[in-house]
Amino acid sequence: MLRSTFMKATAMSVAMFAGQALWAQDSALPKSMVWTSYDLGSTGYVEASAMADALDKQFGTTVRITPSGTGIGRLLPLKTKRANFGFMGNEILFAAEASYEFAAKDWGPQDTRVLLGRPAAVGLITGLDTEIQTVADVRGKKVGYVQANPSIDMNIAAELAFGGLTKDDIEAVTYPGYGAMVQGFIAGEIDVVTVTPTVAALREAEGGRGVRWLDMPGSDEEGWARVRESAPVFSPTQMTVGVSISEDDPADLLGYRYPQLATYADVSDDEVYALIKALDESYDLFKDGNQVMNRWNLEDAGTSPAGAPFHPGAIKYLREKGVWDAEDDAWNEARLAELEQIKAAWPEALAKADAEGVSDEDWPAYWEAYKADMLN
């Protein structure tokens, strides 16, 4: 009887193991992965951690997360194949277009691709210990920036533009990483920072100096015209969930996608398909990781636009699930065509700059002007 019970249990275990092994073989889901994300304590890190834990619990896949406070720090491990995927901000947009830090000659246009992108919002906050009430009031105040983080640069430029300001109108205070910038705000070293509403570290600020969001209502047509001129990826959105935000006291912010689960175009379709499938199937295990993680559902996170074209492996799964449609296809094809133009222009611009004796220091500005003329 004991031997019979043992044999049955063994058979069941073997069958279960075989089923898991077959699933892993068919799906190409790696047994271990490395992901990059924003700093410890950031929304991106918290959400990446929740997803990694879900994959471990449901599929036995181990994920090591490598945080970085800079866009280059998050993308370089993907470029060098030391990481599989990244939870990115707008650096995937800048990398695709070789903008900001990615205009350096050892970078150039990168073939970045998106798997999913959670709808998100970002905005400016100040402390209750300041007299700042509107974006226009930020004139002359200390605003936090992050070294080598073009995503933060773009966010702040668009936010200041809403109030009719530029970087010349404020006092920029630069930090080595995103987490350090937020801690600087908590400590009262700076007056204003740009953050997403669910950054965990903001709870500390809320309990200390207090938090006030600087609204950018969609009804302000002139303000939003300036935002779109600064960065067309943003649209008006009203948040009712977040630090010092509620249904009764919402915040009008910049709408965009963050984090965006991204990789490079040369990662196999099977591996990407397997990951997005696994995340979809383990959604119930991570959807309550924070107040907005439920927005990682495919219907919200699996549609265009995003910071880069969607990966074919992701599109295959999204199409199977009835999420991806003809409108998404049209956006993706148009974006791919535009990025092919930029890739073709890069060596042409390098050769022209070399012939004209353009220095490395002047090259980024030269490239931006060349790219703008080419795209127009």
N, C-alpha and C positions, 0 to 999 in steps of 0.2 A: 504493500500500500504506500509506504513511504517512498519506495523507488518509483512507483507509478506517478505519484504527485511530483517528485523531483523531475522526472522526464517531461511531464506536461509543462511544468514551469520553465524548464530549459527550452522546450520547443517554442513556447510563447515568447521567451526572451529573444531567441534566435530570429523568430519571425518579425518581432518588433524592430530588432537591430537591422535586419535585412531590408525592412520597409524604409527605415531611416536612411540606410546607405543608398538604396535605390533612389530615394527622393533627392539626396545630395548629388548623386551621379547625374541624374536627369536635369537637375536644376542648375548645376555648376556653382552652387553657393559654397564659397570657401569655408573651410573649417576654422580659419582665423583671418582676421582683417585688421588693417590699421586705418583709422579715420583721423582727419584733422578737424579742428574746430576753433572757435574763438576761445578766449581765456577762461580759466576756472571762474565759475560764478556767473558767466554770461548766459544768456538765453540759449545760444547755440550749443554751449557745452552741456547744459542741463538736458536739452532735448536729445542731443546725440547720445548722452549717457543712458537716458531712458530707453531709447531704441536699441542700443547695444545690449542692455540688460534683457530686453524682451527677446532678442535673437538668441541670446545664450539660454534663456529658460525654455524657449519653444523648440529651437533647432540645435542647440549645443554649439553654436558658432561663437567663438571668442573674438571680441573686438577690443583693440587697444586704441585709446583716443589720445592724440597728440595735440594739446592746445597751443595756440599762438596768438599774440596780440596784434600781429600784422598780416596784411593780405599776402605778402610774399611768403611769410612764414607758413601760412596755411596752404599755399598752392605749390611751393617748391617741392615738398615731399611727394605730391602727385606727379609732378613733372619728372622727377628722378626715380619714380616707381618705388619709393619707400613707403608710400601710402596708397590705398586703393581708392578711397573716396574722401570728400571733404564737405563739411557743413559750412558753406561759404556765405559771404555777404556779396556786395556788388563787385568784389575783386574779380569774379568770373567774367563780368561784363568788361571791365578794364583790361583784363588779360586777353580776352578775345579781340579787342580793338587796339591792343598795345598802347594803352593810355596810362598817364601818370607814371608810377614806378615801373610799369611794364613796357614803357617806351625805351628802356635801356637796351642797348644793342645786343646784349646777351639774352634778352627775352624775345621781344617781337610778338606778333599775333599768335595766340595760343588756341589750340582746338579744344576749348572747354565745352562740356555738355552737361545738361541738367537732367536729373532723374525726377525729382519732385521739388516743389518750392512752396513753403507754407505762406499763405497770405499773412502779412504783418503790417506793422505801422512803426514809424519812428518820429520822434519829435524832440523839441527843446524843453528841458526842465530847468527851473531855477529854484532856489531855496526860499522858504517863507521868511527868511531873515533878510531878503533883499526887497527893494521896491519895484522890481521888474514885473510888469503886468502883461506886456505884449512883446511880440518879436521886435517891434520898432524900438522898444525900451532897452534892447541889448546893446545899443550904440555905446561904445566906450567901456564896455564891461569885459571881464575876463572869461574867455570861452575855451573849453578844453578841446585839444586836438590830440591825435595819436600819430606818432612817427611811422612813416611808411605805410599808412592806411588810407588809400585813396577813397575807399567807401565812406569813411568818416568825413573826408574832405568834401565829397559830393553831397552828402546829407546836409552838412552845415551850410554849404554854399546855397543849396536850394532853400533851406529854412531861413537863412538871412535874407535871401532874395524876396521871400514873402513879405518881409518887413521893409523892403526897399534898401537893404544894407548889403555890404560886401565885407570881405575879410579886412579890408583897409579901415573899416569903421569900428572894429573891435580890437581887443587885446588878446592875441592868440597865445595860449599856454600849452606847450606840447609835452606829451607824456610818452614813455617808451612802449606802453601797451594799453589796451582797452581797460583792463582791470585797474591799472594804476590811475587812469583818468577818472574812473568812477570813484575810486577811493579818494582822489584829490577833491572831487565834488563833495563827498561825504564829510571830509575834513574842513571844508570851507575855504580851500585854496583857490577855487574858481567859482564864478557866479553861475555859469550856464554850461550844460553838457547836452549832447544829442544821444538819446538812448531809446531802446524799445521799451514798451510799457511793463513788460514782465521780468525785467532784469532782477534777479534775486537780491543782488546787493543793494538795490534801491530801498528795500525794506529798512535797512539800517539808516539810510538818509531820511526816510519817512518818520522814523522814530527819533531822529535827532534834529537837524535843522528844518525838516519838513520839505515837502515837494510841491511845486506848482508847475503845471503844464502850460506852455504858451500856445494858445489855440491858433490854428490856421484854418478857419472855416471855409468850406467850399463855396459859400455865398460871396466871398471876397474875390470877385472875378479878376480884378487888377493884380491882387497878390498872387493868385494862382497862374495868371499869365506870366508873371515873372518866374514862378517856380518852374513852369514847363519850358521856359526859355533856358533856364539853368540846367535842368535835367528832366527830359521827357518821360523817364521811367516812373515818375510819381503820379499819384492821383489822390483826390481828397478822400479821407476815410474818417469815420467817427468810432472811437474805441470806448467800450463800456466796461472793459475788464483790464485790470492792471493796477500798479501801485498808485494810490491816490486817485483812482478812476473808478466810477461806478455807473450804474444805470441812471442815477439821479445827478451825477456829476461827470458826464462824459468828456472826452478830450478829442478835439479835431486835429488830426495829424496827417503826416505824409503816408499814403498807402503804397506798399511795395511788397517784395517777397524776401523773407528772411526767417530762418536759414534756408538756403538752397542746397539740397544734396546734389553734389556735382562730381564729375570726374573728367577724364579726357576722352576724346572721340575714339582712340585706338583701343580702349578697354572693350573686351569682347561683348557682343550683344547678349550672349548666354549668361555671362556673369552679372550684367546689369539687370537683365530680365529676372534672374534668380533673386537678386537683392530686393527689387521693388515688389516682387511677389511675396517674399518672406516678410517684408515690412507690412504689406497689406494684410497678410494672414495673422500677423502678431499685433495688429493695431490695437485690439482690446487690452493688451498688456501694457501699452505705453501711452494711450490716449489721455490718461489722467495725470501724466507726469508734471504738468503745470496747467495754468488756467487756459492756455490756448493750444495745447498739443492736439486737441481734437480736430484742429484745422489741417492736420496731416492726412485726413481722409482723401481718397483719390479725387473725388469730385471737386474739392477745393484746391488741392496741391498739385494735381496732375494735369493742369491746363495752362495754355499760354496766356499772356507773355511771361517771359522770365529773363534772367540776366544773360543767358546763352541759349542756343538751340537745344532742344531735347534730344537725348541719346536714342538711337533706333531701338535698342533693347527695351528702353522705358516705353517708347511709343507703341511697340508691339503689345506689351502687357496692358497699357492704358486703352488701346483700341479693343482688345479682347474684352475688357471690362465695361466697354461702352462709354468711356469717359472722353477719349480723344476723337475729335470730329474733323470735318472738312475745314472749318475755320482755323482750327489749330494747325492743320497741315499747311494751310496757306501762310500762316504767320511763320511757321518753322522754315518753309522753303524760302520765303523772302529774306529771313534773317541769315540763313546759310549763304544765300547769294551775295548779300551785303558783306558778310565776313570773308567770302572768297575774294571779293574785290580788294578788301583791306590786305589780305595775305599777298595778293599779287602786287599790290602797291609797295609793300615793305622793301623788297630788294631793289625796286626801281628808285625809291626814295634814298636808300642807302648809297646807291651808285651815284646818284645826282649830287647828294650831299658831299660825298668824297671828292667828286670832281670840282665842286665849288669850295672845297677846303673848310667845310663846316666842322667846328670842334665838337668833341663829345659833350661838352657842357651845353652847347647850343642845339645839339641834335634833337632833344625832346620837343622843343618849341618848333623846330623846323619840320619834324615829322607830323605834329598836330596840324600845322598849316597845310602841309602837303596832303594829308588825309582829308581835311575839310574841303579842299579844292577838288579832290578826286571824287568824293561822295556827292558834291553838289554838281 
